[in-house]
Amino acid sequence: MQNQQHQALRRKFKEIAFQHVDGLYNLAFHLSNNRWDAEDLVQETYLKAYLSFENFEEGSNFRGWIYTILYHSFINHYRKKSRMPLRIDFDYLKDTCPDDRNSRKFSLFTDDYERHLADEVLLAMEKLPEHYKVPVILADLFDMKYKEVASALKCPIGTVMSRIARARQKLRNSLRKYAREYGYV
């Protein structure tokens, strides 16, 4: 009987959880700024979520719950990483980097203009303090409602709203010169 319950729980987890893999990866990538850490974070998130899924209250916000797990995993990972010295595998980089420096194979954007604009926005996002960056990413890039962001970050909705407003203002200020220079304003 217990095995049947376990199987049913496992099926339900797979049914619900894997709808969010792309969003979790995107958030993990925005937080960690590299794909390997992002992949590790998503994997760790799914493992933790699976192991504690029996404690998840059916009918509550699964998306907020799993994003919370990812965010807390990131915080723990970041703390560990900040205590470790930087290690770079140059042989791996040499083997994986394309020889053609102008290659578009790995580019997400089709022209230099779009890529340059995206780079400026990403640089501005990177300069935001963590407590502003995470809420604005969740709200603006992942279309989460303020209530969902508050649930994921375990803070009051008013705090979320003010952090998002401040983050947007900081982004406006840091992109203002760029916008004038390229004729956006």
C-alpha positions in Angstrom: 0.0 0.0 0.0 2.8 2.4 0.9 4.5 1.7 -2.4 1.4 2.6 -4.3 1.2 5.9 -2.4 4.8 6.6 -3.1 4.2 5.9 -6.9 1.2 8.2 -6.9 3.2 10.9 -5.2 6.0 10.5 -7.7 3.7 10.7 -10.7 2.0 13.8 -9.3 5.4 15.5 -8.7 6.5 14.8 -12.2 3.2 16.0 -13.6 3.4 19.3 -11.7 7.1 20.0 -11.3 8.5 19.6 -14.8 6.2 22.3 -16.2 8.6 24.8 -14.5 12.0 23.6 -15.6 12.5 26.3 -18.2 11.5 29.1 -15.8 13.7 27.7 -13.0 16.6 27.4 -15.3 16.2 31.0 -16.6 16.0 32.3 -13.0 19.0 30.2 -11.9 21.0 31.5 -14.9 20.1 35.1 -14.1 21.1 34.6 -10.5 24.3 32.7 -11.1 25.4 34.2 -14.4 26.7 30.9 -15.8 25.0 27.8 -17.2 26.9 25.2 -15.1 25.9 26.8 -11.8 22.4 27.3 -13.2 22.1 23.6 -14.1 23.4 22.6 -10.7 20.9 24.9 -9.0 18.0 23.5 -11.0 19.1 19.9 -10.2 19.4 20.7 -6.5 16.1 22.4 -6.5 14.3 19.5 -8.0 16.0 17.1 -5.6 15.0 19.1 -2.6 11.5 19.6 -3.9 11.1 15.9 -4.6 12.3 14.9 -1.2 9.9 17.4 0.6 7.0 17.0 -1.9 4.9 15.1 0.6 4.9 18.2 2.8 3.6 20.4 0.0 0.1 21.5 0.6 -2.1 20.6 -2.4 -3.9 23.6 -3.7 -1.2 26.1 -2.6 1.1 27.9 -5.1 3.5 25.2 -6.4 5.3 27.7 -8.6 6.1 30.0 -5.6 7.1 27.0 -3.5 9.6 25.6 -6.0 11.0 29.1 -6.9 11.5 29.6 -3.1 13.5 26.4 -3.0 15.6 27.5 -5.9 16.3 31.0 -4.4 17.3 29.5 -1.0 19.5 27.0 -2.8 21.1 29.8 -4.6 21.7 31.8 -1.4 23.3 28.7 0.2 25.4 28.0 -3.0 26.5 31.6 -3.2 27.6 31.6 0.4 29.7 28.4 -0.1 31.1 29.7 -3.4 32.1 33.0 -1.9 34.3 31.1 0.6 36.0 29.1 -2.2 38.9 30.3 -4.4 38.0 30.8 -8.1 39.0 27.8 -10.2 39.0 27.9 -14.0 39.6 24.9 -16.2 41.5 26.5 -19.1 41.8 23.3 -21.1 38.0 22.9 -21.0 37.6 26.5 -22.2 40.1 26.0 -25.0 38.2 22.9 -26.2 34.7 24.4 -26.0 35.3 27.9 -27.4 34.6 28.3 -31.1 37.7 29.2 -33.2 35.7 31.7 -35.3 35.3 34.7 -33.0 32.6 36.1 -35.3 30.6 32.9 -35.1 26.9 33.4 -34.5 26.3 29.8 -33.6 26.0 30.5 -29.9 24.3 33.9 -30.2 20.8 34.4 -28.9 20.4 37.6 -30.9 20.3 37.9 -34.7 22.0 41.3 -35.1 24.6 43.4 -33.3 22.1 46.1 -32.4 19.8 43.7 -30.4 22.8 42.0 -28.8 24.3 45.4 -27.8 21.0 46.5 -26.3 20.6 43.3 -24.4 24.2 43.5 -23.1 23.5 47.0 -21.7 20.3 45.8 -20.0 22.1 42.8 -18.6 25.0 44.9 -17.3 22.5 47.3 -15.6 20.7 44.3 -14.1 24.1 42.9 -12.8 24.7 46.2 -11.0 21.5 45.9 -8.9 21.9 44.7 -5.4 20.6 41.2 -4.9 17.6 42.2 -2.9 16.4 44.4 -5.8 17.6 42.1 -8.6 15.7 38.9 -7.6 12.2 40.5 -7.2 12.5 42.5 -10.5 13.6 39.4 -12.3 10.7 37.3 -10.9 8.2 40.0 -11.7 9.4 41.4 -15.0 11.1 38.4 -16.7 9.0 35.6 -15.3 5.7 37.5 -15.1 5.1 36.5 -11.5 2.5 38.5 -9.6 3.7 40.5 -6.6 1.9 38.0 -4.4 3.8 35.1 -6.0 7.1 37.0 -5.6 6.4 37.7 -2.0 5.6 34.0 -1.4 8.7 32.9 -3.2 11.0 35.3 -1.3 9.1 34.9 2.0 8.7 38.6 2.5 5.7 41.0 2.8 4.0 42.1 -0.5 4.7 45.8 0.4 8.4 45.0 0.6 8.3 43.3 -2.8 6.5 46.2 -4.4 9.0 48.8 -3.0 12.0 46.7 -4.0 10.6 46.3 -7.6 9.9 50.0 -7.8 13.4 50.9 -6.6 15.0 48.3 -8.9 13.1 49.7 -11.9 14.2 53.3 -10.9 17.8 52.2 -10.6 17.6 50.5 -14.1 16.0 53.7 -15.6 18.8 55.8 -14.1 21.6 53.5 -15.2 20.2 53.1 -18.7 19.3 56.8 -19.2 22.6 57.8 -20.8 22.5 54.8 -23.1 18.9 55.6 -24.1 19.8 59.2 -24.9 22.9 58.2 -26.8 21.0 55.8 -29.1 17.9 58.0 -29.5 15.4 56.1 -27.3 14.5 59.2 -25.4 
